């Protein structure tokens, strides 16, 4: 499994992460802005719970299927 796929699984299966990402999208933040918030501000920490590092490229790829409600 690639790192971005692992991150995507965490985003989709952790209720808090999912809720935060969806709210940012619904508030018209871009995926680039959300990526920067997650990575630069370490809003979910620096790694997933199974130790995959959040990088801008992997987080951006992990957000690809997220849409506004």
VMD Tcl script that draws the C-alpha trace (Angstrom):
set ca {
  {0.00 0.00 0.00}
  {1.28 3.46 -0.87}
  {1.56 6.13 1.83}
  {-1.21 8.28 0.41}
  {-3.55 5.26 0.37}
  {-2.79 4.61 4.02}
  {-3.49 8.26 4.87}
  {-6.71 8.17 2.85}
  {-7.89 5.17 4.87}
  {-7.26 7.05 8.10}
  {-9.10 10.13 6.83}
  {-12.11 8.06 5.76}
  {-12.28 5.82 8.81}
  {-11.53 8.23 11.64}
  {-14.76 10.11 12.37}
  {-13.03 13.24 13.70}
  {-10.60 13.52 10.77}
  {-13.40 12.94 8.28}
  {-15.63 15.55 9.94}
  {-12.87 18.17 10.00}
  {-11.95 17.63 6.33}
  {-15.59 17.70 5.19}
  {-16.25 20.89 7.15}
  {-13.25 22.65 5.62}
  {-14.47 21.68 2.14}
  {-17.98 22.88 2.93}
  {-16.50 26.18 4.15}
  {-14.88 26.53 0.69}
  {-11.29 25.80 1.66}
  {-9.30 24.32 -1.21}
  {-7.66 20.91 -0.94}
  {-4.32 22.72 -1.10}
  {-5.29 24.86 1.92}
  {-6.51 21.78 3.82}
  {-3.27 19.96 2.99}
  {-1.20 22.86 4.30}
  {-3.28 22.98 7.48}
  {-2.85 19.24 8.09}
  {0.89 19.17 7.37}
  {2.15 22.63 8.42}
  {-0.04 23.04 11.51}
  {0.19 19.32 12.37}
  {-3.54 19.28 13.07}
  {-3.56 15.45 13.06}
  {0.01 15.13 14.34}
  {2.97 14.33 12.11}
  {2.17 10.67 11.39}
  {-0.80 8.33 11.18}
  {-1.34 5.97 14.11}
  {0.57 3.31 12.18}
  {3.53 5.66 11.66}
  {3.08 6.91 8.08}
  {4.39 10.49 7.86}
  {2.03 13.18 6.60}
  {3.69 14.87 3.62}
  {2.05 17.53 1.47}
  {2.06 15.32 -1.61}
  {0.61 12.28 0.16}
  {-2.03 14.27 2.04}
  {-3.07 16.09 -1.14}
  {-3.41 12.75 -2.96}
  {-5.37 11.31 -0.02}
  {-7.90 14.14 -0.34}
  {-8.57 13.51 -4.04}
  {-11.95 11.80 -3.55}
  {-13.26 14.14 -0.86}
  {-16.05 16.46 -2.01}
  {-18.39 19.01 -0.52}
  {-21.69 17.77 0.84}
}
mol new
graphics top color blue
foreach p $ca { graphics top sphere $p radius 0.5 }
foreach p [lrange $ca 0 end-1] q [lrange $ca 1 end] { graphics top cylinder $p $q radius 0.2 }
display resetview
